[in-house]
Every structure is written in structure tokens, then in C-alpha cells.
């Protein structure tokens, strides 16, 4: 059964980039819904109950931080990757505090998203592998467990 994913970003180009990056892995990952704002994303998450949500940090109606908190309350088993063009430590801290699993910078999304998903899957399944990527200067950060 493929990993199910909801993608939320108010910028259509970034939703398209995520689709493009995941397309070669369609046999193992499938996008079940796309949203242009947090409220729409939450409705899709409630309907599809995806394994993974990839969401922008800053969106209209319900931002990625509030979306993540709501998903954590309702579906704690759903994994969340927050993406943002804002990479300062304060934004990473907001992502971590919200309960997101991983933070990926949009500046390096082409190189960092798939490794972040693979690392997240390894951590979920308990497989050993390289340690999570951490540190404020990283393009992708596995956030501390809550």
C-alpha cells in the first residue's frame, strides 16, 4: 500500500514541485489531496487520514504551525513535514514546537525533500540508518521528538 500524502502550500508552483519530485515514486507514495490554504488542508487530512502531510509554514486561513498542532490533536500518527523559504532558527523552533517531524527549506527542496521523507520512514519503522539531520544550518532538519 503506497504512503498517502496531502500537500498544502498557497503557492501552486511549490505544490507542482512536490508532485514532480514524488512522481517517480508513484508506486510507493501517492498524493491523495492538495490544498492552497490550511483550512482546506485540514479538511483533506480529516477526510483522507494520510500517512504524511507536507505543508508550507506560512499560508492563509490557517498557517502550517496551527495546522500541525490541529493534526497532532486529531491524528497523532500522521507525520508532518513543514516546508518554508524562511530558514532562520526562529522558524525551525516554531516548526519543532508545533509538533512537526521534519523541517525542509524551500531553497533546497529539490535535493532535501526525498531524503527527508526516506529518513522519516526509517525513523517510523525503527530501521537503523544515518542519524537524523539536525542543526540550524542544515537544509533539512529532523525535529526533536515531543
C-alpha positions, 0 to 999 in steps of 0.5 A, a space after each residue: 500500500 503506497 504512503 498517502 500524502 496531502 500537500 498544502 502550500 498557497 503557492 501552486 508552483 511549490 505544490 507542482 514541485 512536490 508532485 514532480 519530485 514524488 512522481 517517480 515514486 508513484 508506486 510507493 507514495 501517492 498524493 491523495 489531496 492538495 490544498 492552497 490554504 490550511 483550512 482546506 488542508 485540514 479538511 483533506 487530512 480529516 477526510 483522507 487520514 494520510 500517512 504524511 502531510 507536507 505543508 508550507 509554514 506560512 499560508 492563509 486561513 490557517 498557517 502550517 504551525 496551527 495546522 500541525 498542532 490541529 493534526 497532532 490533536 486529531 491524528 497523532 500518527 500522521 507525520 508532518 513535514 513543514 516546508 518554508 523559504 524562511 530558514 532562520 532558527 526562529 522558524 525551525 523552533 516554531 516548526 519543532 514546537 508545533 509538533 512537526 517531524 521534519 523541517 525542509 527549506 524551500 531553497 533546497 527542496 529539490 535535493 532535501 525533500 526525498 531524503 527527508 521523507 526516506 529518513 522519516 520512514 526509517 525513523 517510523 519503522 525503527 530501521 537503523 540508518 544515518 542519524 537524523 539531520 539536525 542543526 540550524 544550518 542544515 537544509 533539512 532538519 529532523 525535529 526533536 521528538 515531543 
